[in-house]
Amino acid sequence: MFLEESSLGRQHWRQNLPLLLQRLASTLHWVLQGQPTPGSTWGYLVIKACLQVFQVLPKDVAPLVWSTSGKSETLQSLLGLLLEVAWGKALNKDTRLLAGTALSMLVNTAPQPQHGASAVLTLFQLPSQAGTGELKFGELVVEVPPVLEADGLEKLVLTRGVLTCCKMDILSCQLESLPNKACLLLDVVFPAVCALSREQKDCHYYCFQACALWLQRLWEGLAALWHLMGTHVLAQDSELLKELTQLLWNNAETPVEGVSEFIHSSFRLLLEIYHLECQHFQDQERPLYQQMLQRVVSMPWQIKARYVPLCAIVPYMGSQQVLDAYPDLPQHLLSCLSTNHLCPVAAEAYKELVRQQCREWRDGQRGTEEALAEQWALRWLPLLSQGLCSPLPILQSNSANHLLTWTLRQLPATQALLAAQFGGQDTMSLRAWVSVLKAQKSVAGALPLGEAALERLSRCLGTREEGVRLAALGLLCCSPNTNQPLSGTEVRLLRDFLPLNLNCDSSSFRQLLQAAVRKALVRLRDSSLAQLRWKAPRRSGPAEGAEQLAQAVGFVEWLLQLCIASLSPGSNYQRKKTALLLLAAILETCTDTWSPDRKKGQPPRTMATLLSYARQRGCWDFFSQPNLLALLSCLQDSTNEIRDLASELLVRYFPTTFPEPIAQDLFQLAQDTLGSPRVQEAEAGAVLMKTILQKSDSGTMKSLSLEAEAALTLPSQGLCFAQHLLHVLQAQFKVARQDLLRAAATAPMHGAIAALRRCLLQVPEVAVSMQAAELVQSWQELLTCLVTTVRDITSLLLGALQSQQGPGADEQAAAPSFAEMGNAIGSLIMLGKGQGQEEEEGDSVLLSEEHSLILTCCWVSVKEIGLLLGGLAELLLSPALPAEVGPLLPLPTLQMATRVFQEILLRCRHWGAVEGCSMGFTKFCSALLNHPDPELQAIPRAVLEQGLEALGGPRSSSITRRAAGFPMLFLCIVS
């Protein structure tokens, strides 16, 4: 800091330079002896200080290096230490590279360029004699250090350092000691650069940085080198030019990040140097351009590297000559646009050619912009036309995003030609026409439409083709600035379009519709906030500003009512799903709800002002009771997607607690539906239970009719709720042990298990409660009781299907055949209905309702048990849990859960149950194997060995007698 920015500091260190060098040398020696801790920055900082001393005080340092009388032993010692660092004494690559720069800065202190060049030559000769002899650097003499790291990096360190900061008069100096008075830059440094590119496989980035630096230094020193040599530096057919071009071509496809930029700049510098030389020596023939273009043309279009030199050639050959020599280029660029990794280079080649075409046209002063657009169209309009009208979505979007918008910005007069090109009524022409309008809008900011264009846009919004409708919707909703208000025409067209597009079957259409409407809502919000902050554009007066505000508030209110009306019980799935997605966009955009899990998209700080303005006008009552009831009705929908999305909206955006009467009614409804034998109704009850838990406080919890034993004195609402659900499950299990048929019809257990799974695994507050030290024992007891209960349930259900009821069923028995299961279920029905009714139904060939009830009860419950146990292990065995929190799932409990999984997978032949259980078992094994405790890591291995042993028995290994889950047992552990 003192050296770089303070003249007083420089004066101080100039007077105390010997002391400063002594301190630097002793500190660097201390660093190289290994005294600092590993990872310390001491070495880097000391070498940086040396670099700054050599850079800022060159006249004071020079006598200490180059004068016999002023020779400094301290600086000699420091030079030796810097060489040790460059030769690998410091393992950090950045430190070694900095040492090379410091050595080169020391070279710059030479009073005569010849002295500096001799020192550089000596440094470059060191790698061949590492560990032997002495190095004479000016008047300083040091021993050559041994190479401690056999990685060849010392050559890169020296080369990069010299090219980074060595003075040009030193680099262009002729060396008297070499044959033919060789030049340092051309005959010493360049061979080193070539050798690095061949030998260094681990430092491609730095090697090609050195190559680009060499060309940069050559470009800077051309005048000096011409004066020195009296001829071309890059003469045609010279070895230097051949090696240089070969070096660039050989590495043009290097995949290392950052290298492509160096290759690109190197090609441009090479051609610029060649161009300057041809100008200087007045060469009429310039064959390098043609040779390079021919090489590009001869390569397959799929090779990405060919487009870099192509872009570099265009300014020197001209666009017309390049296109004449390469007539297939437009078609090849079109092919690249359909491939994501080739799209950027193809777009850059197109832009370079069009820019050059514009430069040539304007330099020649050939006419108007319209005439230039006509000239552009001869070559490029077919390319854009094919791309925008392509049936491939990727080619459509890449042509619009990478070429179309840029073209309209560069050549605005092309808009009329493009619009005329896409004047047809077919789907592809309509889609392309909308893309042109959208690009024009992004360039101009606004898009006033004439009557004919407006009529055509309305047709696009009403066409049967989804892609065209979405493109037209995107045109209405997008804008280059988020605070640009929607025009009256845009609002009117949206009001016409949205009600007719809520029933679409396509999931992707619904997602894209939501994304487009969200953009429109953001525009409405931000433009309204700008009006309220008096930051509206000056062209809009007070009346126009008030009208815009009223239009924005009114549109959002209309869209809200449309969404709520579409959630009525009579609406179909598609309409409900679309309405919920649009409602999510409204609540995300137009409320002040903060979402802590999102980094972007949070509401503006002034959102409360807009909300107050809207509510004063009787609008935007997002959380009204009718809206709440509409969402609550969705919780009873028959599809998971509707239920889960409605629950998410209620939890995220609505007030923290439900009104007490609603909470009580919901709780009773959830209780009833948990006991439904229908899977969808029971799952709806589980979602209701989870939502009630998340939207209740302690007061609401006390008003609910929880089980008496689920003590309301428990400090955690989640623990209290889980205790209640466990008691419900145990009561249903008690019924099942007495009469499985009655339990399957009135208390089938899978609903309670699903509710426990959702409440324990999907409620963040419950996970936080589990980590509280004062609640660990209570949670441990509950979870142990839960695992014990589901173990007993599993044994009961699987045993019942084997005619072995209860926990005593033989776990090693082979899975029952479907006939055996049918007989077992028939026995259960006979027991449940009484002996007399069996005779009447004995001849039925169809599955009875009772048969279906028992099967559903067994298989869905087993599947839910697998998902519950796997999720618990994944949540509670996470390494992220604090160490002071004791194990919520002790080893005996985990072993019990393991036996449950084994029993299901080895005794079950129902694929749906096996698939669900396998998902849970995969999570279970993953959590165990990733846990630091060796005892837990050993559990999956033990299961694997037991499964392999089970294959030894003839009954278990029979393909027809094996459980459906038998292969999954192994697959879950291995995966």
Buried (B, 14 or more C-beta within 10 A) or exposed (E): EBBEEEEEBBEBBBEEBEEBBBBBBBBBBBBBEEEBEEEEEBBBBBBBBBBBBBBBBBEBBBBBBBEEEEBBEBBBBBBBBBBBBBBBBBEBBEBBBBBBBBBBBBBBBBBEBBBBBBBBBBBBEBBEEBEEEEBEBBBBEBEBBEBBBEBBBBBBBBBBBBBBBBBBBBBBBBBEEEEEEBBBBBBBBBEBBBBBBEEBEEBBBBBBBBBBBBBBBBEEBBEBBBEBBEEBBBBBEEEBBEBBBEBBBEBBBBEBEEBBBBBBBBBBBBBBBBBBBBEEEEBEEBEBBBEBBEBBBEBEBEEBBBBBBBBBBBBBBBBBBBBEBBEEBBEBBBBBBBBEEBBBBBBBBBBBBBBBBBEBBEEEEEEEBEEBBBBBBEBBBBBBBBBBBBEEEEBBBBBBBBBBBBBBEBBBBBBEBBBEBBEEEEBBBBBBBBBBBBBBBBBBEEBEBEEEBEEBBBEBBBBEBBBBBBBBBBBBBBBEEEBBBBBEBBBBBBBEBBEEBBBBEEEEBBEBBBBBBBBBBBBBBBBBBBBBEEEBEEEBEEEBBEBBBEBBBBBBBBBBEBBBEBBEEEBEBBBBBBBBBBBBBBBBBBBBBEEEEEEEEBBEEEBEBBBEBBEEEEBBEBBEEEBBEBBBBBBBBEBEEBBBBBBEBBBBBBEEBBEBEBBBEBBEBBBEBBBBBBBBBBBBBBBBBBBBBBBBEEEBBEEBEBBEEBEEEBEBBBBBBBBBBBBBBBBBBEBBEEBBBBBBBBBBBBBBBBBBBBBBBBBEEBBEBBBBEEBBEBBBEBBBBBBBBBBBBBBBBBBBBBBBBEEEBEBEBBBBEEEBBBBBBBBBBBBBBEEEEBEEBEEEEEEBEBBEBBBBBBBBBBBBBBBBBBBBBBBBBEEEBEEEBEBBBEEEBBBBBBBBBBBBBBBBBBEEBBBBBBBBBBBBBBBBBEBEEEEBEEBBEEBBEBBEEBEEEEEBEEEEBBBBBBBBBBEBBEE
